[in-house]
C-alpha cells in the first residue's frame, strides 16, 4: 500500500529454515532504499512491538483501533475478548502469560485469533 509520501510495509514471509540468514532484514533494507529513491518519506511498519521494528525505526505514533458491531452476541464476545486482553496486559507476569497462552493457542495475540 503506497500513497504519495508513505509506504505501508506489511507482512513478508519466508521459510523459517532460512531465518539465520535474516532474509526479512535484507528485504526491509532493500525496500527502504527503493522507497527513498522514489521519494517516499515514511515507511509505516504497522501496529505492534516486534523486534525488527525497533531495529529500523526512528520514531513512533500512537495507533487507535476499534470495531463497529451491530450483532449483540458478536458485540458481547468482542467486549469479553477486549476485557480479557486488557487484564492480561496489566499483570506483572505478562511475558510468561503470553508464552503459556501461545503454547496452548498458537494464534493468540494475532488480529485473526479465534
mmCIF file of the C-alpha atoms, coordinates in Angstrom:
data_MODEL
# 
_entry.id   MODEL 
# 
loop_
_atom_site.group_PDB 
_atom_site.id 
_atom_site.type_symbol 
_atom_site.label_atom_id 
_atom_site.label_alt_id 
_atom_site.label_comp_id 
_atom_site.label_asym_id 
_atom_site.label_entity_id 
_atom_site.label_seq_id 
_atom_site.pdbx_PDB_ins_code 
_atom_site.Cartn_x 
_atom_site.Cartn_y 
_atom_site.Cartn_z 
_atom_site.occupancy 
_atom_site.B_iso_or_equiv 
_atom_site.pdbx_formal_charge 
_atom_site.auth_seq_id 
_atom_site.auth_comp_id 
_atom_site.auth_asym_id 
_atom_site.auth_atom_id 
_atom_site.pdbx_PDB_model_num 
ATOM 1   C CA . UNK A 1 1   ? 0.000   0.000   0.000  1.00 0.00 ? 1   UNK A CA 1 
ATOM 2   C CA . UNK A 1 2   ? 1.532   3.241   -1.140 1.00 0.00 ? 2   UNK A CA 1 
ATOM 3   C CA . UNK A 1 3   ? 0.476   6.862   -1.076 1.00 0.00 ? 3   UNK A CA 1 
ATOM 4   C CA . UNK A 1 4   ? 2.446   9.754   -2.496 1.00 0.00 ? 4   UNK A CA 1 
ATOM 5   C CA . UNK A 1 5   ? 4.788   10.019  0.523  1.00 0.00 ? 5   UNK A CA 1 
ATOM 6   C CA . UNK A 1 6   ? 4.048   6.865   2.603  1.00 0.00 ? 6   UNK A CA 1 
ATOM 7   C CA . UNK A 1 7   ? 4.642   3.164   2.150  1.00 0.00 ? 7   UNK A CA 1 
ATOM 8   C CA . UNK A 1 8   ? 2.749   0.814   4.436  1.00 0.00 ? 8   UNK A CA 1 
ATOM 9   C CA . UNK A 1 9   ? 5.095   -2.138  4.831  1.00 0.00 ? 9   UNK A CA 1 
ATOM 10  C CA . UNK A 1 10  ? 3.224   -5.347  5.503  1.00 0.00 ? 10  UNK A CA 1 
ATOM 11  C CA . UNK A 1 11  ? 3.941   -8.895  6.435  1.00 0.00 ? 11  UNK A CA 1 
ATOM 12  C CA . UNK A 1 12  ? 6.623   -10.574 4.345  1.00 0.00 ? 12  UNK A CA 1 
ATOM 13  C CA . UNK A 1 13  ? 7.052   -14.301 4.877  1.00 0.00 ? 13  UNK A CA 1 
ATOM 14  C CA . UNK A 1 14  ? 9.901   -16.704 4.314  1.00 0.00 ? 14  UNK A CA 1 
ATOM 15  C CA . UNK A 1 15  ? 10.932  -20.248 5.120  1.00 0.00 ? 15  UNK A CA 1 
ATOM 16  C CA . UNK A 1 16  ? 11.937  -20.286 8.795  1.00 0.00 ? 16  UNK A CA 1 
ATOM 17  C CA . UNK A 1 17  ? 14.784  -22.660 7.967  1.00 0.00 ? 17  UNK A CA 1 
ATOM 18  C CA . UNK A 1 18  ? 16.458  -19.606 6.428  1.00 0.00 ? 18  UNK A CA 1 
ATOM 19  C CA . UNK A 1 19  ? 15.935  -17.364 9.487  1.00 0.00 ? 19  UNK A CA 1 
ATOM 20  C CA . UNK A 1 20  ? 19.637  -17.382 10.366 1.00 0.00 ? 20  UNK A CA 1 
ATOM 21  C CA . UNK A 1 21  ? 20.311  -15.554 7.069  1.00 0.00 ? 21  UNK A CA 1 
ATOM 22  C CA . UNK A 1 22  ? 17.919  -12.716 8.054  1.00 0.00 ? 22  UNK A CA 1 
ATOM 23  C CA . UNK A 1 23  ? 16.060  -12.601 4.719  1.00 0.00 ? 23  UNK A CA 1 
ATOM 24  C CA . UNK A 1 24  ? 13.430  -10.236 6.096  1.00 0.00 ? 24  UNK A CA 1 
ATOM 25  C CA . UNK A 1 25  ? 16.116  -7.822  7.309  1.00 0.00 ? 25  UNK A CA 1 
ATOM 26  C CA . UNK A 1 26  ? 17.700  -7.794  3.873  1.00 0.00 ? 26  UNK A CA 1 
ATOM 27  C CA . UNK A 1 27  ? 14.322  -7.274  2.214  1.00 0.00 ? 27  UNK A CA 1 
ATOM 28  C CA . UNK A 1 28  ? 13.491  -4.433  4.621  1.00 0.00 ? 28  UNK A CA 1 
ATOM 29  C CA . UNK A 1 29  ? 16.773  -2.693  3.768  1.00 0.00 ? 29  UNK A CA 1 
ATOM 30  C CA . UNK A 1 30  ? 16.081  -3.018  0.053  1.00 0.00 ? 30  UNK A CA 1 
ATOM 31  C CA . UNK A 1 31  ? 12.502  -1.742  0.453  1.00 0.00 ? 31  UNK A CA 1 
ATOM 32  C CA . UNK A 1 32  ? 13.769  1.233   2.489  1.00 0.00 ? 32  UNK A CA 1 
ATOM 33  C CA . UNK A 1 33  ? 16.435  2.067   -0.120 1.00 0.00 ? 33  UNK A CA 1 
ATOM 34  C CA . UNK A 1 34  ? 13.974  1.835   -3.018 1.00 0.00 ? 34  UNK A CA 1 
ATOM 35  C CA . UNK A 1 35  ? 11.417  3.897   -1.087 1.00 0.00 ? 35  UNK A CA 1 
ATOM 36  C CA . UNK A 1 36  ? 13.999  6.628   -0.609 1.00 0.00 ? 36  UNK A CA 1 
ATOM 37  C CA . UNK A 1 37  ? 14.811  6.591   -4.346 1.00 0.00 ? 37  UNK A CA 1 
ATOM 38  C CA . UNK A 1 38  ? 11.098  7.010   -5.107 1.00 0.00 ? 38  UNK A CA 1 
ATOM 39  C CA . UNK A 1 39  ? 10.716  9.978   -2.765 1.00 0.00 ? 39  UNK A CA 1 
ATOM 40  C CA . UNK A 1 40  ? 8.725   8.182   -0.098 1.00 0.00 ? 40  UNK A CA 1 
ATOM 41  C CA . UNK A 1 41  ? 9.198   9.956   3.230  1.00 0.00 ? 41  UNK A CA 1 
ATOM 42  C CA . UNK A 1 42  ? 7.612   7.484   5.640  1.00 0.00 ? 42  UNK A CA 1 
ATOM 43  C CA . UNK A 1 43  ? 7.802   3.705   5.877  1.00 0.00 ? 43  UNK A CA 1 
ATOM 44  C CA . UNK A 1 44  ? 4.901   2.653   8.107  1.00 0.00 ? 44  UNK A CA 1 
ATOM 45  C CA . UNK A 1 45  ? 5.662   -0.661  9.859  1.00 0.00 ? 45  UNK A CA 1 
ATOM 46  C CA . UNK A 1 46  ? 2.192   -1.007  11.347 1.00 0.00 ? 46  UNK A CA 1 
ATOM 47  C CA . UNK A 1 47  ? 0.904   -1.785  14.816 1.00 0.00 ? 47  UNK A CA 1 
ATOM 48  C CA . UNK A 1 48  ? 2.945   -3.800  17.309 1.00 0.00 ? 48  UNK A CA 1 
ATOM 49  C CA . UNK A 1 49  ? 6.220   -4.035  19.164 1.00 0.00 ? 49  UNK A CA 1 
ATOM 50  C CA . UNK A 1 50  ? 8.017   -6.573  17.009 1.00 0.00 ? 50  UNK A CA 1 
ATOM 51  C CA . UNK A 1 51  ? 11.788  -6.557  17.442 1.00 0.00 ? 51  UNK A CA 1 
ATOM 52  C CA . UNK A 1 52  ? 12.536  -5.811  13.782 1.00 0.00 ? 52  UNK A CA 1 
ATOM 53  C CA . UNK A 1 53  ? 10.556  -2.574  14.024 1.00 0.00 ? 53  UNK A CA 1 
ATOM 54  C CA . UNK A 1 54  ? 12.866  -1.213  16.710 1.00 0.00 ? 54  UNK A CA 1 
ATOM 55  C CA . UNK A 1 55  ? 15.866  -2.127  14.566 1.00 0.00 ? 55  UNK A CA 1 
ATOM 56  C CA . UNK A 1 56  ? 14.626  0.159   11.781 1.00 0.00 ? 56  UNK A CA 1 
ATOM 57  C CA . UNK A 1 57  ? 12.505  2.867   13.388 1.00 0.00 ? 57  UNK A CA 1 
ATOM 58  C CA . UNK A 1 58  ? 13.424  6.419   14.243 1.00 0.00 ? 58  UNK A CA 1 
ATOM 59  C CA . UNK A 1 59  ? 10.065  7.292   15.769 1.00 0.00 ? 59  UNK A CA 1 
ATOM 60  C CA . UNK A 1 60  ? 6.611   6.021   16.536 1.00 0.00 ? 60  UNK A CA 1 
ATOM 61  C CA . UNK A 1 61  ? 2.997   7.121   16.596 1.00 0.00 ? 61  UNK A CA 1 
ATOM 62  C CA . UNK A 1 62  ? 0.066   6.057   18.746 1.00 0.00 ? 62  UNK A CA 1 
ATOM 63  C CA . UNK A 1 63  ? -2.484  3.937   16.930 1.00 0.00 ? 63  UNK A CA 1 
ATOM 64  C CA . UNK A 1 64  ? -6.120  3.505   17.870 1.00 0.00 ? 64  UNK A CA 1 
ATOM 65  C CA . UNK A 1 65  ? -8.207  0.604   16.680 1.00 0.00 ? 65  UNK A CA 1 
ATOM 66  C CA . UNK A 1 66  ? -11.772 -0.486  17.199 1.00 0.00 ? 66  UNK A CA 1 
ATOM 67  C CA . UNK A 1 67  ? -14.766 -2.093  15.656 1.00 0.00 ? 67  UNK A CA 1 
ATOM 68  C CA . UNK A 1 68  ? -18.400 -1.433  14.958 1.00 0.00 ? 68  UNK A CA 1 
ATOM 69  C CA . UNK A 1 69  ? -20.698 -4.352  15.589 1.00 0.00 ? 69  UNK A CA 1 
ATOM 70  C CA . UNK A 1 70  ? -24.483 -4.395  15.360 1.00 0.00 ? 70  UNK A CA 1 
ATOM 71  C CA . UNK A 1 71  ? -24.950 -8.051  16.318 1.00 0.00 ? 71  UNK A CA 1 
ATOM 72  C CA . UNK A 1 72  ? -25.462 -8.143  20.120 1.00 0.00 ? 72  UNK A CA 1 
ATOM 73  C CA . UNK A 1 73  ? -23.864 -11.589 20.533 1.00 0.00 ? 73  UNK A CA 1 
ATOM 74  C CA . UNK A 1 74  ? -20.785 -10.703 18.491 1.00 0.00 ? 74  UNK A CA 1 
ATOM 75  C CA . UNK A 1 75  ? -20.562 -7.403  20.359 1.00 0.00 ? 75  UNK A CA 1 
ATOM 76  C CA . UNK A 1 76  ? -20.633 -9.192  23.717 1.00 0.00 ? 76  UNK A CA 1 
ATOM 77  C CA . UNK A 1 77  ? -17.926 -11.641 22.570 1.00 0.00 ? 77  UNK A CA 1 
ATOM 78  C CA . UNK A 1 78  ? -15.750 -8.771  21.321 1.00 0.00 ? 78  UNK A CA 1 
ATOM 79  C CA . UNK A 1 79  ? -16.188 -6.920  24.612 1.00 0.00 ? 79  UNK A CA 1 
ATOM 80  C CA . UNK A 1 80  ? -15.224 -10.022 26.631 1.00 0.00 ? 80  UNK A CA 1 
ATOM 81  C CA . UNK A 1 81  ? -12.134 -10.538 24.465 1.00 0.00 ? 81  UNK A CA 1 
ATOM 82  C CA . UNK A 1 82  ? -11.165 -6.913  24.963 1.00 0.00 ? 82  UNK A CA 1 
ATOM 83  C CA . UNK A 1 83  ? -11.664 -7.124  28.737 1.00 0.00 ? 83  UNK A CA 1 
ATOM 84  C CA . UNK A 1 84  ? -9.621  -10.339 28.911 1.00 0.00 ? 84  UNK A CA 1 
ATOM 85  C CA . UNK A 1 85  ? -6.810  -8.858  26.800 1.00 0.00 ? 85  UNK A CA 1 
ATOM 86  C CA . UNK A 1 86  ? -6.791  -5.680  28.925 1.00 0.00 ? 86  UNK A CA 1 
ATOM 87  C CA . UNK A 1 87  ? -6.494  -7.709  32.134 1.00 0.00 ? 87  UNK A CA 1 
ATOM 88  C CA . UNK A 1 88  ? -3.655  -9.765  30.662 1.00 0.00 ? 88  UNK A CA 1 
ATOM 89  C CA . UNK A 1 89  ? -1.746  -6.638  29.671 1.00 0.00 ? 89  UNK A CA 1 
ATOM 90  C CA . UNK A 1 90  ? -1.943  -5.401  33.260 1.00 0.00 ? 90  UNK A CA 1 
ATOM 91  C CA . UNK A 1 91  ? -0.470  -8.433  35.002 1.00 0.00 ? 91  UNK A CA 1 
ATOM 92  C CA . UNK A 1 92  ? 3.167   -8.353  36.124 1.00 0.00 ? 92  UNK A CA 1 
ATOM 93  C CA . UNK A 1 93  ? 3.925   -11.751 34.594 1.00 0.00 ? 93  UNK A CA 1 
ATOM 94  C CA . UNK A 1 94  ? 2.795   -10.749 31.107 1.00 0.00 ? 94  UNK A CA 1 
ATOM 95  C CA . UNK A 1 95  ? 5.702   -12.412 29.220 1.00 0.00 ? 95  UNK A CA 1 
ATOM 96  C CA . UNK A 1 96  ? 5.060   -15.721 30.983 1.00 0.00 ? 96  UNK A CA 1 
ATOM 97  C CA . UNK A 1 97  ? 1.312   -15.463 30.368 1.00 0.00 ? 97  UNK A CA 1 
ATOM 98  C CA . UNK A 1 98  ? 1.934   -14.829 26.655 1.00 0.00 ? 98  UNK A CA 1 
ATOM 99  C CA . UNK A 1 99  ? 4.236   -17.830 26.403 1.00 0.00 ? 99  UNK A CA 1 
ATOM 100 C CA . UNK A 1 100 ? 1.736   -20.128 28.106 1.00 0.00 ? 100 UNK A CA 1 
ATOM 101 C CA . UNK A 1 101 ? -1.248  -18.884 26.093 1.00 0.00 ? 101 UNK A CA 1 
ATOM 102 C CA . UNK A 1 102 ? 0.647   -19.116 22.806 1.00 0.00 ? 102 UNK A CA 1 
ATOM 103 C CA . UNK A 1 103 ? 1.734   -22.666 23.600 1.00 0.00 ? 103 UNK A CA 1 
ATOM 104 C CA . UNK A 1 104 ? -1.944  -23.601 24.039 1.00 0.00 ? 104 UNK A CA 1 
ATOM 105 C CA . UNK A 1 105 ? -3.356  -21.245 21.367 1.00 0.00 ? 105 UNK A CA 1 
ATOM 106 C CA . UNK A 1 106 ? -0.615  -20.608 18.751 1.00 0.00 ? 106 UNK A CA 1 
ATOM 107 C CA . UNK A 1 107 ? -2.618  -17.754 17.176 1.00 0.00 ? 107 UNK A CA 1 
ATOM 108 C CA . UNK A 1 108 ? -3.117  -15.887 20.459 1.00 0.00 ? 108 UNK A CA 1 
ATOM 109 C CA . UNK A 1 109 ? -2.234  -12.205 20.076 1.00 0.00 ? 109 UNK A CA 1 
ATOM 110 C CA . UNK A 1 110 ? -2.762  -12.152 16.334 1.00 0.00 ? 110 UNK A CA 1 
ATOM 111 C CA . UNK A 1 111 ? -5.537  -9.992  14.939 1.00 0.00 ? 111 UNK A CA 1 
ATOM 112 C CA . UNK A 1 112 ? -7.228  -13.065 13.464 1.00 0.00 ? 112 UNK A CA 1 
ATOM 113 C CA . UNK A 1 113 ? -7.200  -15.100 16.695 1.00 0.00 ? 113 UNK A CA 1 
ATOM 114 C CA . UNK A 1 114 ? -10.357 -17.183 17.014 1.00 0.00 ? 114 UNK A CA 1 
# 
